[in-house]
Amino acid sequence: MIKSKLPGTKPSIFAVMSALSNKHNAVNLSQGFPDFDLDKELIDLFNFHLSAGHNQYAPMTGVPKLRQEISKKIKNLYGFWYDPELEINITAGATQALYTVFNTVINPGDEVILFEPAYDSYIPAIQINGGIPVTIPLKLPDYSFDFDEVERKISDKTKAIVINSPHNPCGSVLSSENLKDLERIAEKYNLIVISDEVYEHIVFDNLHHISLCMSELLAKRSFVISSFGKTFHATGWKVGYVAAPKYLMEEFRKVHQFTVFAVNTPAQFSYADYLSNPEKYLSLNEFYQNKRDFLLKGLSNTGLIPYKAQGTYFQLFDYSNISDINDSEFSEKMTIKGGVAVIPLSPFYGQNYNGKVIRICFAKKNEVLEEGISRINKFLESF
Ligand SMILES: Cc1ncc(COP(=O)(O)O)c(C=O)c1O
């Protein structure tokens, strides 16, 4: 009856591995969500706003106080001021923000450059809007961004480039040198830049997040996207935002109003209050760095070789010293026989990937990480 718009799409690897994890009673270090509770203060705020009657449609652009708080936060952290009235819009998480941006920007036949491995929503969202994804591998040994290769792949059809820093799944971050390269290329070829910064508050080893709006030239041609789900351990609330210059935001809003229109009202009021204390998001770097280090130390004698994450709550490990089997099989074995669910890297690539790398999520309680580490050690001893 209908012709599939995404005929190649399979169930997401996250759902597949989580289901396998449940079936085998494994410790689930696969899917990227925190297993700890939200701050009680945030829950109290939500309850307060429910009772205060903030339960009907929010404005299409988002609750004004929340947009103002976001504008303040961006200005304080990155030095660029977005007009909260005209240049910031609240979205139902970053996934919707990304989808609506692609929907706004892409016309059939437009090419969109992105780095691989890539977060799984980008390519389908580009394709469903008639765009052509052009992929560039992140450069080993540290999965860094290769802008020389970007320039080689640019054609007269290139419309936009997607940047994700801190990067899921690799944990790499954009450097200030990268920012300069991107600025030069985007200007030279007149590109729109779509910047997924959902892990902006999870950066390690005294590095600082480089937001695209730190470059005035890039800010003028970019959609900057973030999400409170990652920052406040509330992935289920699905609230995020887009910041973009007025001429881009006007077009974004035309699409947004007919797809989502408004986003969860009490959650927006709660975040608007909660954001007034920067400590709530500035403390996250240390919190997650401790977890990353705990994981790295715990797996240091297993033969797994880490690509040390500079940000996010994911850590990649190469297992080629341990086994020759492909990454899906290795992850399944780890789940079924080892009792720990992890994610293979291949689903983050469109095709032709045969590396031996897995991703572990460390946004978990310490006791869960400890149990996972102990099981992985035992499993790999006997491999
Ligand atoms: C890189 C990246 N972008 C976007 C998202 C989606 O964020 P949200 O849950 O706010 O839709 C995720 C979630 O895992 C992510 O890792």
The ligand as an SDF file (V2000), in Angstrom:
LIG
                    3D

 16 16  0  0  0  0  0  0  0  0999 V2000
   24.9980   12.7970   19.2930 C   0  0  0  0  0  0  0  0  0  0  0  0
   23.5690   12.7850   19.7160 C   0  0  0  0  0  0  0  0  0  0  0  0
   22.7320   13.6650   19.1710 N   0  0  0  0  0  0  0  0  0  0  0  0
   21.4250   13.6860   19.5080 C   0  0  0  0  0  0  0  0  0  0  0  0
   20.9070   12.8040   20.4270 C   0  0  0  0  0  0  0  0  0  0  0  0
   19.4450   12.8440   20.7510 C   0  0  0  0  0  0  0  0  0  0  0  0
   19.1630   13.6380   21.8330 O   0  0  0  0  0  0  0  0  0  0  0  0
   17.6850   13.7160   22.4200 P   0  0  0  0  0  0  0  0  0  0  0  0
   17.5170   12.5520   23.3370 O   0  0  0  0  0  0  0  0  0  0  0  0
   17.6310   15.0190   23.1200 O   0  0  0  0  0  0  0  0  0  0  0  0
   16.7300   13.6400   21.2810 O   0  0  0  0  0  0  0  0  0  0  0  0
   21.7550   11.8640   21.0180 C   0  0  0  0  0  0  0  0  0  0  0  0
   21.2190   10.8720   21.9660 C   0  0  0  0  0  0  0  0  0  0  0  0
   21.8020    9.8580   22.2530 O   0  0  0  0  0  0  0  0  0  0  0  0
   23.1190   11.8550   20.6610 C   0  0  0  0  0  0  0  0  0  0  0  0
   23.9690   10.9720   21.1910 O   0  0  0  0  0  0  0  0  0  0  0  0
  1  2  1  0
  2  3  1  0
  2 15  2  0
  3  4  2  0
  4  5  1  0
  5  6  1  0
  5 12  2  0
  6  7  1  0
  7  8  1  0
  8  9  2  0
  8 10  1  0
  8 11  1  0
 12 13  1  0
 12 15  1  0
 13 14  2  0
 15 16  1  0
M  END
$$$$
